[in-house]
Amino acid sequence: MIDFKSTLKMAVVSLKINKMRSMLTSLGIIIGVSAVIIMLAVGTGASQKIAKDMESMGSNLLMIRSGSVTSGGVRMGSGTRPTLTIKDAEAIDTNVQGVLAVAPYSSESKQLTYGNQNWATSVAGTTASYLKIRNYEISSGRNFIPEDIKNTTKVAIIGNTVATELFGDMDPLGKTIRIGNIPFKIIGTLKVKGQSGMGMDQDDLVFIPITTAQKKVFGTAFPGTVSMINVQAQNAEVMTQLESDINEILRKRHHIGKNQEDDFQIRNLAEMQETIKSSAKTMSLLLGAIASVSLLVGGIGIMNIMLVSVTERTKEIGIRMAIGAKASDIRIQFLIESFLLSIIGGLIGVLIGVVGAKSLQFLGGMNISISSFSIFLSLGFSGAIGVLFGYYPAYKASLLNPIDALRYE
């Protein structure tokens, strides 16, 4: 029967005798594990940041934009031809099944003033539903009510950036600002959302009633038109059918013939979000896989050094066999040495990886997420590498003939 305790003791003693070689042997594993930890932390952090950005945009969304206009044979892009109206939004809300909320939307850049303070920002005309669809939460005050839309009331809801720039530490609720030259009473402030995935400040904006925007602020040659209609589906399962139904009802309302092109565009943000999430997950796995290659290189290094060690210790192996050690004892000793080299290297690699990932977060401002799964995965993989690549040297050592081994010079 194998005396595991004494075999383990001998393996540890052997590693201590050659400290420098043991450390250099573990270096490949240290680099591999730390690389895996850092790469997975970066990939997972990026995935979480994308998921958070997607969540801030809202879920199960369809974005309908006005069509494009062609000038001199050049298509000017979506939204350049005002084809959508508030009536279209009402028709979708009333006649299409599977709709949770609908919000018409138009925006322009305007100058805001309060006292001697001024600030240029995006002013968006919309309804109360838009804030719910896009996950904007009221921090203080209230959302729009139907009377605000019906009566073209001059009221506004402002984001945190606008509140800070115009009012500093003052409470903006109830104060009157000017959008252009038109006074608006602030009825609500929004909770902070931060930057979007494209780096845009989601708190630097003002919401006003869509009717007020159309009639008193923006001014348009096409009364009642909007640049966009946001539709939120009841769930993800109805998205495809909902898109088809909206396309059908808008074609009827806009009197578009069978062979004519749509004068609007429908974008399924749910599909876009899933594609982006899938891409981020794939990138995270790819980063981990690339880093794992260095672990394999470390394993090959362990195997090479262990083979050299077997050659150098041939006489020692012969003496052990001569005094009663079995082939299995020799094999287990070398396997333990290989495993210890890998697991110790793995532990050091985890420490370096965690410190490295935190440094990237602190110094580089990167979004980092270190999971216990990645740590245990790296340690388990490094241990398995040690056993896998250490088996051949251990097996070779156990096959030595005691007499030949004792004669080895």
Order of alpha helices (4+ residues) and beta strands (2+ residues): alpha-alpha-beta-beta-beta-beta-alpha-beta-beta-alpha-beta-alpha-beta-alpha-beta-beta-beta-beta-beta-alpha-beta-alpha-alpha-alpha-alpha-alpha
